[in-house]
């Protein structure tokens, strides 16, 4: 490993993007919030008679 690649590996910023080692917590929360939003939109659409 060269000095440049060793420095780049150490300085690399953690952005939280794909492959980030953040665990499953945020993924589960995002999934639940997505389904909640879908259900709320479905309820609004049926209540307003748009379907």
Buried (B, 14 or more C-beta within 10 A) or exposed (E): EEEEEEEEEEEEEEEEEEEEEEEEEEEEEEEEEEEEEEEEEEEEEEEEEEE
